[in-house]
């Protein structure tokens, strides 16, 4: 590949060097647009810029243009109102869509090398507590890291197109989806592809490709994909959290290669990598040590010169420098003066065949106790559907009792379809504890809703921990018919602007049970003349229930 150092990307245009696909962007266009944007930023006197651009091609233009103009860049995690309010005073302008760039383009500045030490990028991370945190990096730190990535895997990737499921607003997506391919001369897909089917569709457009993915996506890649068509993938990268060995093994079986897991953070940059059950292998020039508690200390060229980053990750470092992680020391809690390791208990729970994923937290009620968020495996869901919630939670408590004292056994359980990870693939401890305190759900999860000629079709997921399953029936939980009618009415009111109030039912039929974690389809149609809401629930081809809800105008 024709490598360009990060600081030399705007020195001169390189013909025949394609940067992105769909729509295509080549290096001369990138070069000209970046220098034109730099001129506009300088003319406006902008010195601090917030960027949130879902199009990775536009992000590349904006980053290079800002750095050429000597502008510092902030990458906020999202565009929520509270996020914009938090960072508004820290920046002079926000660029969030193509039109924002178009308004700034002027006659381009002259070509020049970027200043590796003056150019600054700030990343926003949620941290373990959930409180937003700003981390500043120089261009030199990122240039060092992309060079190390190319040294490790450049020969393997060759001319692979880089296809990503992760956002470029965070360090992993930014480096792997944008900066590394820019320097290496590899094309990259502009959009974040958050679903396995989208990843597959994009992969089929290229003879050579590699994936920059998250554990959350890789765990969802099932039998419905055309795996033989995906085996040309050059490498599968995963970062943002632990990839379960079962998911890694499934990918190995289907693709004849282990995914490459990357360990790192916004604070540290890349630390190490591994495949399968291997220990973590530190990146070249990353030097590891430990503090008195056994937590990793990191010195690397991806950190400020002379800085050593202290983590809260306990580790066992082997004589050859490779290591295993033993859990986070900041997730050790005290209950009744006893120290309890949440990662250790989570691992013990994960060893039960019914548990796919879990996170534990402290519930502060009358007295502090532990609670557990649990994503059940297929075997666990079968047990829930056929033995009931009480049997499942009591069995898991009994299993855990072999690993801890009684006071550490979770008193509150929440059974989830999946862990609600944030955009960085994290689940802050504050969110864990908020979920444990929240009541069990009473509504379905709406996965999709489509309107055709006045009739709505909704795809619904039934929460495994739905409150209405308790007592109906304890050992064989089923969705009560009255709840199905209530959901149809409530969803109809949201979508169809129904008049009046409930006045009765007609031709009500219940034909098939609705169970925990079912995916069902709801059809809704309102007959305005007759004042009737028609509803029908289906589970694939089978009818579950149907009927007509009579409505009448409320009296004045």
C-alpha positions in Angstrom: 0.0 0.0 0.0 1.1 3.6 -0.6 1.4 4.9 3.0 1.0 8.6 3.8 1.9 9.8 7.3 -1.0 11.5 9.0 0.8 14.8 9.0 1.4 14.6 5.3 -2.2 14.0 4.1 -2.6 17.6 3.0 0.8 18.1 1.4 -0.2 17.3 -2.1 -3.0 15.5 -3.9 -2.4 11.9 -4.8 -4.2 10.9 -8.0 -5.9 7.5 -8.3 -6.1 7.2 -4.5 -9.7 6.5 -3.6 -10.8 7.4 -0.1 -14.5 6.4 0.3 -17.2 4.6 -1.6 -20.9 5.5 -2.1 -20.5 8.3 -2.8 -16.9 8.1 -4.0 -14.3 10.6 -2.7 -10.8 10.5 -3.9 -7.7 12.0 -2.3 -7.5 15.1 -4.6 -11.1 16.0 -3.6 -10.4 15.3 0.1 -7.3 17.5 -0.2 -9.1 20.4 -1.9 -12.2 20.3 0.4 -10.1 20.1 3.6 -8.0 23.1 2.6 -11.2 25.0 1.5 -12.8 24.3 4.9 -9.6 25.4 6.6 -9.8 28.8 4.9 -13.4 29.2 5.9 -12.7 28.3 9.6 -9.8 30.8 9.6 -11.9 33.5 8.0 -14.6 33.1 10.6 -12.1 33.2 13.5 -13.2 29.7 14.7 -10.6 28.2 17.0 -12.6 25.5 18.8 -14.9 23.2 16.8 -17.4 20.5 17.8 -17.8 17.8 15.1 -20.6 15.2 15.0 -20.8 13.8 11.5 -22.2 10.4 10.8 -20.7 10.4 7.3 -17.1 9.3 7.9 -16.0 10.9 4.6 -17.2 14.3 5.8 -15.6 13.7 9.1 -12.2 13.2 7.4 -12.6 16.4 5.5 -13.6 18.3 8.7 -10.8 16.9 10.8 -8.1 17.6 8.3 -9.5 21.0 7.5 -9.7 22.0 11.2 -6.1 20.8 11.9 -4.8 22.6 8.9 -6.4 25.8 10.2 -5.0 25.3 13.7 -8.4 24.6 15.1 -8.9 22.3 18.1 -11.6 19.6 17.6 -14.1 18.2 20.1 -16.0 15.0 19.3 -19.1 14.9 21.4 -20.6 11.4 22.0 -24.0 12.4 20.7 -26.2 15.4 19.8 -28.7 15.2 22.7 -29.8 18.6 24.0 -28.0 18.1 27.3 -24.8 17.1 25.5 -24.9 20.3 23.4 -25.6 22.4 26.4 -22.7 20.8 28.3 -20.1 21.6 25.6 -21.5 24.8 24.1 -19.2 27.0 26.1 -16.2 24.9 25.2 -16.5 25.5 21.4 -17.1 28.3 18.9 -19.1 26.3 16.4 -20.8 23.0 15.7 -20.6 21.1 12.4 -23.2 18.3 12.3 -24.3 18.0 8.7 -23.0 18.5 5.1 -24.6 21.9 4.8 -22.6 23.2 7.7 -19.4 22.4 5.8 -20.7 23.8 2.5 -21.4 27.1 4.2 -17.7 27.4 5.2 -15.9 26.5 2.0 -13.7 29.3 0.6 -10.7 29.6 -1.7 -8.3 26.9 -0.2 -5.4 27.6 2.0 -2.0 26.5 0.8 -0.9 22.9 1.2 1.1 22.3 4.3 2.2 19.5 6.8 0.0 19.3 9.9 1.6 20.1 13.2 1.7 16.9 15.2 2.1 18.6 18.5 -0.1 21.7 18.1 -3.1 19.9 16.6 -5.5 18.8 19.3 -8.5 16.4 19.4 -10.8 16.1 22.4 -12.9 12.9 22.9 -15.8 12.5 25.2 -16.3 9.3 27.2 -18.9 8.3 29.7 -16.3 6.8 32.1 -17.2 4.0 34.5 -19.5 6.2 36.6 -21.5 7.6 33.7 -20.3 11.2 34.2 -19.0 12.6 30.9 -15.3 13.1 30.7 -13.1 15.1 28.2 -9.9 13.5 27.1 -7.4 15.6 25.0 -5.0 14.0 22.5 -2.4 15.4 20.1 -2.1 14.4 16.5 1.3 12.8 17.3 -0.4 10.3 19.7 -2.8 9.2 17.0 -0.2 9.1 14.3 1.9 6.8 16.4 -1.1 4.5 16.9 -2.1 4.2 13.2 1.5 3.5 12.3 1.6 0.7 14.9 -1.7 -0.8 13.5 -0.3 -0.8 10.0 2.9 -2.5 11.1 0.8 -5.2 12.8 -1.9 -5.9 10.3 -1.3 -3.9 7.1 0.1 -6.8 5.1 -2.9 -9.0 6.1 -5.5 -6.3 5.1 -3.9 -5.4 1.7 -6.5 -3.4 -0.3 -9.4 -4.4 1.9 -12.3 -1.9 2.1 -12.9 -1.0 5.8 -16.6 -1.5 6.8 -17.6 -0.5 10.3 -20.5 -1.0 12.7 -19.1 1.4 15.3 -19.4 5.2 15.5 -16.4 7.4 14.5 -17.1 9.8 17.4 -15.0 7.5 19.7 -11.4 6.5 19.6 -11.8 3.0 18.2 -14.0 3.9 15.3 -12.1 7.1 14.6 -8.7 5.3 14.3 -9.8 2.1 12.6 -12.5 3.5 10.3 -11.0 6.8 9.3 -7.5 7.7 10.2 -5.8 4.4 9.6 -7.4 3.7 6.2 -6.7 7.4 5.2 -3.0 6.9 5.9 -2.9 3.4 4.3 -4.8 4.3 1.2 -7.6 1.9 1.9 -11.2 2.8 1.0 -13.7 3.0 3.8 -17.5 2.9 3.9 -18.9 6.2 5.0 -21.9 5.1 7.1 -21.9 3.2 10.4 -23.7 -0.1 9.7 -25.3 -1.1 13.0 -27.0 -4.3 11.8 -25.6 -7.6 10.6 -27.7 -7.5 7.5 -26.3 -4.1 6.6 -22.7 -5.3 7.2 -23.4 -8.2 4.9 -24.9 -6.1 2.2 -21.9 -3.7 2.2 -19.4 -6.6 2.2 -20.9 -8.0 -1.0 -20.0 -4.8 -2.8 -16.2 -5.5 -2.4 -13.9 -8.3 -3.3 -11.7 -7.6 -0.3 -13.0 -6.2 3.0 -12.5 -6.0 6.8 -14.9 -5.3 9.6 -14.5 -2.8 12.5 -17.2 -4.1 14.8 -18.4 -4.2 18.4 -19.1 -7.2 20.5 -22.8 -6.3 20.6 -23.0 -6.6 16.8 -20.8 -9.7 16.5 -23.0 -11.5 19.1 -26.1 -10.9 16.9 -24.6 -12.4 13.7 -26.8 -15.5 13.3 -27.6 -18.3 10.9 -29.7 -16.0 8.7 -26.6 -14.5 7.0 -24.9 -15.8 3.9 -21.7 -17.0 5.6 -20.0 -18.5 2.6 -20.2 -15.0 0.9 -18.6 -13.4 4.0 -15.6 -15.8 4.4 -13.3 -13.5 2.2 -13.3 -11.0 5.2 -9.6 -10.2 5.7 -9.9 -9.5 9.5 -12.7 -9.0 12.0 -11.8 -6.4 14.7 -13.8 -6.1 17.9 -13.5 -3.5 20.7 -15.6 -1.6 23.2 -16.1 -4.5 25.6 -15.4 -8.2 26.1 -16.5 -10.5 23.3 -17.8 -13.7 24.8 -15.8 -16.8 23.9 -18.9 -18.5 22.6 -19.5 -15.7 20.1 -15.8 -15.6 19.1 -15.9 -19.4 18.6 -19.0 -19.1 16.4 -17.3 -16.6 14.2 -14.2 -18.8 14.0 -16.3 -21.7 12.9 -18.1 -19.7 10.2 -15.3 -17.5 8.9 -12.3 -19.8 9.6 -10.6 -17.0 11.6 -10.8 -15.8 15.2 -11.9 -12.2 15.6 -9.2 -9.8 16.7 -10.1 -8.2 20.0 -8.6 -4.8 20.8 -8.1 -3.7 24.4 -7.9 0.1 25.0 -9.8 3.2 26.0 -10.0 6.9 25.1 -7.6 7.6 27.9 -5.0 5.0 27.0 -5.3 4.5 23.3 -4.7 0.9 22.3 -3.2 -1.4 24.9 -3.2 -4.9 23.6 -4.9 -7.4 21.3 -5.8 -11.1 21.4 -7.6 -13.8 19.5 -9.7 -16.6 21.1 -8.5 -17.8 24.5 -5.0 -16.4 24.1 -3.7 -13.9 26.7 -3.6 -10.2 25.8 -0.6 -9.3 23.7 0.6 -5.7 24.3 1.1 -3.4 21.3 4.7 -2.7 20.4 6.3 0.0 22.7 3.4 -0.3 25.2 5.1 -0.9 28.6 3.0 -2.4 31.4 3.6 -2.4 35.2 1.3 -2.7 38.2 0.6 -0.7 41.3 0.5 -2.1 44.8 -3.0 -3.4 44.3 -2.1 -5.2 41.1 -3.8 -2.7 38.8 -2.3 -2.1 35.3 -0.1 1.0 34.8 0.5 1.9 31.1 3.2 3.9 29.4 3.0 4.1 25.7 3.6 6.4 22.6 -0.2 6.9 22.5 -0.1 8.9 25.7 1.5 12.3 26.4 5.3 12.1 26.6 6.4 10.9 30.1 2.8 10.2 31.3 1.9 6.9 32.9 -1.8 6.0 33.0 -3.0 4.2 36.1 -6.0 2.0 35.4 -8.4 0.1 37.7 -7.9 -3.2 35.9 -6.4 -5.9 37.9 -4.1 -8.2 35.8 -1.8 -11.2 35.9 1.3 -10.4 33.7 3.2 -13.3 32.4 7.0 -13.6 32.1 6.7 -13.0 28.3 4.8 -9.8 28.8 1.3 -11.1 27.8 -1.4 -10.8 30.5 -4.9 -11.7 31.6 -7.4 -9.3 33.1 -8.8 -10.2 36.5 -11.6 -7.6 36.7 -11.9 -4.0 37.7 -10.8 -3.0 41.2 -13.2 -0.1 41.2 -16.1 -2.6 41.0 -15.3 -4.0 44.4 -18.1 -3.0 46.8 -18.6 -3.2 50.6 -21.7 -4.8 52.1 -21.8 -5.0 55.9 -18.0 -4.3 55.9 -17.2 -7.2 53.6 -15.5 -6.6 50.3 -17.3 -8.2 47.3 -15.9 -8.3 43.8 -18.7 -7.7 41.3 -16.7 -9.0 38.3 -15.9 -12.3 40.2 -19.6 -12.9 40.9 -20.6 -11.9 37.3 -18.1 -14.5 36.0 -19.6 -17.1 38.4 -23.1 -16.4 37.1 -21.9 -16.5 33.5 -20.7 -20.1 34.1 -24.3 -21.2 34.5 -25.8 -22.5 31.3 -28.9 -20.3 31.6 -26.9 -17.0 31.6 -25.6 -15.3 28.5 -24.6 -12.0 30.0 -24.9 -10.3 33.4 -24.0 -7.1 35.3 -24.3 -6.7 39.0 -24.8 -3.5 41.1 -25.7 -2.2 44.5 -29.4 -1.5 45.3 -29.8 1.2 48.0 -33.1 0.6 49.6 -33.8 0.0 53.3 -30.4 -1.6 53.4 -27.8 -2.0 50.7 -27.9 -5.3 48.7 -26.9 -6.6 45.3 -29.1 -6.8 42.3 -28.4 -8.6 38.9 -29.2 -7.7 35.3 -29.3 -11.0 33.4 -29.6 -11.8 29.7 -30.7 -15.4 29.5 -29.2 -17.9 27.1 -31.5 -20.0 24.9 -31.5 -22.6 27.6 -32.4 -20.0 30.2 -35.3 -18.7 28.1 -36.6 -22.2 27.8 -36.4 -22.6 31.6 -38.2 -19.2 32.1 -41.0 -20.2 29.6 -41.6 -23.6 31.1 -40.7 -23.3 34.8 -41.3 -19.6 35.5 -39.4 -16.6 36.8 -39.2 -17.8 40.5 -37.5 -21.1 39.5 -35.0 -19.3 37.3 -34.0 -16.7 39.9 -33.9 -19.2 42.8 -31.8 -21.6 40.7 -29.3 -18.8 39.8 -29.1 -17.8 43.5 -28.4 -21.4 44.5 -25.7 -21.6 41.8 -24.1 -18.3 43.1 -24.3 -19.5 46.7 -21.4 -21.8 45.9 -19.2 -18.8 45.2 -20.1 -16.3 47.9 -21.6 -15.6 51.3 -25.4 -15.2 51.6 -25.2 -11.4 51.9 -23.7 -11.2 48.4 -26.5 -13.1 46.8 -28.6 -10.7 44.6 -32.0 -9.9 46.1 -33.3 -8.1 43.0 -33.3 -9.6 39.5 -34.0 -8.0 36.1 -34.2 -10.3 33.1 -33.4 -8.4 29.9 -33.4 -9.1 26.2 -30.0 -7.5 25.9 -27.8 -5.2 28.0 -28.5 -1.6 27.2 -25.0 -0.5 26.2 -24.4 3.1 25.3 -22.9 4.3 22.0 -19.4 3.5 23.3 -20.4 -0.1 24.0 -20.3 0.5 27.7 -22.8 0.1 30.5 -21.9 2.6 33.3 -22.4 1.4 36.8 -24.8 4.2 37.5 -27.1 2.9 34.7 -26.9 -0.6 36.1 -28.1 0.5 39.4 -30.9 2.7 37.9 -32.2 -0.3 35.9 -32.2 -2.4 39.1 -34.3 0.2 40.9 -36.7 0.6 38.0 -40.0 -1.3 38.0 -40.4 -4.3 35.7 -41.7 -3.3 32.3 -45.4 -3.3 31.5 -45.3 -2.5 27.8 -43.8 -4.3 24.8 -40.7 -3.1 23.0 -41.6 -1.7 19.6 -39.0 -2.8 17.2 -40.6 -1.4 14.0 -43.8 0.3 12.9 -45.0 0.7 9.4 -48.1 2.5 8.1 -49.8 1.4 4.8 -53.0 2.9 3.6 -54.1 3.8 7.1 -53.3 0.4 8.6 -50.4 0.0 11.0 -48.1 -3.1 11.4 -45.9 -3.2 14.5 -43.1 -5.6 15.3 -43.1 -6.1 19.0 -40.7 -7.9 21.4 -42.2 -9.2 24.6 -39.8 -8.4 27.5 -38.8 -11.6 29.3 -39.3 -9.9 32.6 -42.8 -8.4 31.9 -44.5 -7.6 35.1 -47.8 -9.1 33.9 -46.2 -12.6 33.7 -46.1 -12.9 37.5 -49.1 -14.9 38.7 -50.3 -15.7 35.2 -49.2 -18.4 35.5 -46.3 -18.8 37.9 -44.7 -21.8 36.3 -45.9 -21.2 32.7 -45.9 -17.4 32.1 -48.3 -16.2 29.4 -49.4 -12.8 28.4 -53.0 -12.1 29.8 -55.6 -11.4 27.1 -56.7 -8.2 28.9 -53.2 -6.9 28.5 -53.2 -7.6 24.8 -56.4 -5.6 24.4 -54.9 -2.8 26.5 -51.7 -2.7 24.4 -53.8 -2.6 21.2 -55.8 0.3 22.5 -52.8 2.3 23.9 -50.8 1.8 20.7 -53.8 2.7 18.6 -54.3 5.9 20.5 -50.6 6.8 19.9 -50.7 6.1 16.1 -54.3 6.6 15.0 -55.5 9.6 17.1 -58.5 7.6 18.2 -61.6 9.5 19.4 -63.6 8.9 22.6 -63.2 6.2 25.1 -63.4 2.4 25.4 -67.0 1.2 25.1 -66.7 -2.6 24.7 -65.4 -5.5 22.7 -66.6 -7.6 19.7 -65.5 -11.0 18.3 -62.7 -11.4 20.7 -60.6 -14.5 20.0 -57.5 -15.9 21.7 -55.8 -18.7 19.7 -52.2 -19.0 20.7 -50.3 -18.2 23.8 -47.8 -15.2 23.9 -44.7 -16.1 26.0 -41.6 -14.3 27.4 -39.2 -13.1 24.7 -41.7 -13.8 21.8 -41.5 -11.6 18.7 -45.1 -10.8 17.6 -46.7 -8.7 15.0 -49.6 -6.4 15.7 -52.0 -5.1 13.0 -54.1 -2.1 13.8 -56.9 -0.5 11.7 -59.5 2.1 12.7 -62.9 2.2 11.1 -63.9 5.8 11.5 -67.5 5.4 10.5 -68.2 2.6 12.9 -66.0 3.8 15.7 -64.1 0.4 15.9 -60.5 -0.4 16.3 -59.6 -3.7 14.6 -56.5 -5.5 16.1 -54.8 -8.8 15.4 -51.6 -10.3 17.0 -49.6 -12.9 15.1 -46.6 -14.9 15.9 -45.0 -15.6 12.5 -47.7 -17.5 10.6 -49.9 -18.3 13.6 -52.7 -16.1 14.9 -52.5 -15.2 18.6 -55.5 -13.1 19.2 -57.8 -10.6 17.4 -60.9 -8.5 18.0 -62.6 -5.2 17.6 -62.5 -2.5 20.3 -65.6 -0.2 20.4 -65.0 3.5 21.0 -67.5 6.3 21.6 -67.0 10.0 22.0 -66.5 11.2 25.5 -69.5 13.1 26.8 -69.0 16.8 27.3 
